[in-house]
Amino acid sequence: MTYRIAPSILSADFARLGEEVRNVLAAGADVVHFDVMDNHYVPNLTIGPMVCEAVRPHARAGGAADGNPVPIDVHLMVRPVDRIVPDFARAGADIISFHPEASDHVDRTLGLIRESGCKAGLVLNPATSLDYLDHVMDKLDLILIMSVNPGFGGQKFIAHALAKLKAVRARIDAHRAAGGQEIWLEVDGGVKSDNIRAIAQAGADTFVAGSAIFGAADYASVISAMRAELAAA
């Protein structure tokens, strides 16, 4: 299993966002997670394509100017979805995921993301049924399980997410065994060094962490502690 740590810049210091992105990548992060909220689908308002475009030059391996580009993982908590997808693709997003409840045609939105040159992901809230996956597994590059209700950072991990992760991991493994494409299984919400091992054992391979990383004085020590727990998983 390849594990990826994806700090959510929602918890970063926005007065020095480029520096924060460089620092967290220098500390060992693998992916930059970009939370987009519209105050309609979720009760909060955050950032848009212009910020993604501004962050893109800073998202390089090791936080170095000459490092290889690191994926920007855009999580859209917006309704409607389709209008904004091409804007984020042009702004430098590598992965774009959305909530099925926010799209009138889930299959069409997944196709639009891929046609725009990005990998496509579907996000399932704590109370969202896995049935949405039944007919679109062939169009997914990522499945994101929310372990909190979306809208705000700093929330407590919902334990039922572990059972949901196990169920989705079984679906992904069956899909791969049948010749299907690789699909990342990401988790977002309340992820910390003291629960990341159990989350990995439930099947996750990509871990979004916001306040747990950006709320610490030393990003590298937190990421190192998370990697030690993942190694023990």
N, C-alpha and C positions, 0 to 999 in steps of 0.2 A: 504494500500500500504506500503510495506517495501522499504525504500530508502537506497541506498548504495552509499557511497562516495569512489571513486577509484583514488587516486592521481597517476599521471603519473610520473614515476621516470626519464623520459626523461628530466625533468626540475630540477632534483636533482643535488646535488654536487657529481660528480662521484669520487672525491678524497676520499670521506668518505661515500660511498653508503650504506654500512650496517647500519651505524649510522643514515643516513637519513631515511632509511626504518623503523628502530625502532622508531625514533622520530615522524614520521608522523602517525604511528599506535598508539603510545602513545597519540597522539593528537586527536585520535578518528576516524581515517579512518577505512574502512571496507574491502577494497580490494586493492591489489597492482597491478597497471596497468603497463604493460611491453611492450614498443613499439619497434618493430624489423623492421628495414629498411635496404634495400639491395643495394641502389644506382642503381637499375634497375627498379623495379616497382615504386619507388618514388625516387626523387633526393636528397637522404640523406643516410648516413650510420651510423648505431647506434651499437646495441649490439646483442649478440647471446646466445646460450645455456650455455656457460661457466659462463656468468654473472648471468643468471637465477639460475644456480646451486649454485653460491656463495651467492645469495640473499636469497635463500630458508630458511636457518636456522634463518634468521632475521625476516621473515614474520610470526610473531606470535602476537596474540591478545594483545593489550595494549603495544606492543613493549617489552614484558617481555619474558625472556628466557624460562619460564615455561608456557607461554600462549598457547592456542590452535592455530594450524596452520591457517593462514589467506589465502584466495585464491589468487594465482598469476594468473592474467588475461593477457595472452600473445596475443598481437595483431600483427599478421604477415602482414607486408607490403613488401612481397617478391614474386618473381616469379622465378622458380616454387615453389609450396608450399609443395607438398607431401614429398619430400626428407627430409625436416627439421622438420616435425611434430614429428616423433618418438624421435628425439634428445631433443626437448623441453619437451616432456612427461617424458623422463628419467631424465631431469634436474630439475623436480619438478613443472612444470606448472599444474594448475588445470583446466584452461579454455584456449582453443586455438581458435582464430578466424582469418578469412582470407577474402580476397576480391574475389568475384566470377570471376572477370576479370583475376585474377592471377592463376586460376585453369582450366585445360582442362576439368575436370569432377567434378563438384561441389558436386554431390551426393557421389561420391567415396571419395573425400577429407573429407567430413563430417563423413563418415563411418570410415575412417582411424583415425581421431581424437578420436572418441569414442572407437574404438578398441584399441587405445593406452592408454586408461584409463582416458581420459580427457573429459570435457564438450566441446561441439562444438558450435562455433558461426560464423555468416556470417556478413560481414561488407559492408555497402552500402555508397558509396561516395555521395556527393551532387548531382551529375548528373546520378547516377546509378538507374535504374528502379527497382521498387518493384517487377516486374515480376519474378525475381530470387527466390522469396519466394514461388511461387505458388506450387511447387512440392516437397519442402523439409521441410515444417513446422514440420513434425513428427521427423526430425533428428536434430532439433535446440534446444539448451539450452539458447542461447543468440543471440540477433540481435543488432548490433552496428550501429547506425546512425552517420555518420561523419557530423559534423556541421562546418567543415573547409575542404579544400582539403588536403589530407594527405601528410606528408613529413617534416613539421616543427612545433615546438611548438610556442606559443605566438600569434597565428592568431586570427582574429576577428570572432565572431560567425556569421554564415550565417543564416539570419532570416527564409529562406524557410525551414530550417530543422524542424521548429515547425509543419508545415503542414505535413511533412513526418512522424514525430513522431506520430501525431494523426492518420494517415492512418495505420501505423504499429501497434499501440495500438489496433485499431479496429480489425485488423487481428488476433492479439494474443488473444484478448478477445473472438473472435468467435471460435478460435481453442480450447481454454480452455472450452468454453461452450459445445463444441462437444465431450468433454472427453479427449482432448489433454494434453500434459505435460506442466509444467511451463516453461515459456521462459522469461528471463530477457530482458528488453529493455534499452539498454545503449546508451549514447550520449557522443561524444568526440569532443572537439574543442571550445575554447572560453568560456567555462563554468566558471561563476563567481558568487559571492554571489548576485550581482544585477540582474542576469537573470535566476538564477536556479529555482526560483518559477514558472516562465512562462514555463520553460522547463519541469518541473514536471507536470504542469497543462496540457501540451500537451501529457503526457503519459509516459515519461521516469521514470524509477525507479533506474537506476544506472548511476552515474555521474563521468566522467573522468575529472579531473582538474589537470593541470600541473603547469604552471607559476603562476596561481592564488593562489596556496598553497605554492609551493616551493620558490616563489618569495617574500613571506612575511616573516617578522621577527618572527612572532608568528603563527605557523601552527595551534595551537589549536583555536586561536581566529577566523581564517578564516573558519575552519571547523565548529565551533560553529555558526558563522553567517550563513553559508550555511544551517545548520540544522534548525535554526530558520526560515529561508525562506521556507524550505521544510515543516515545521510544519504548516505554514500559507497557504500552497498550498491546 
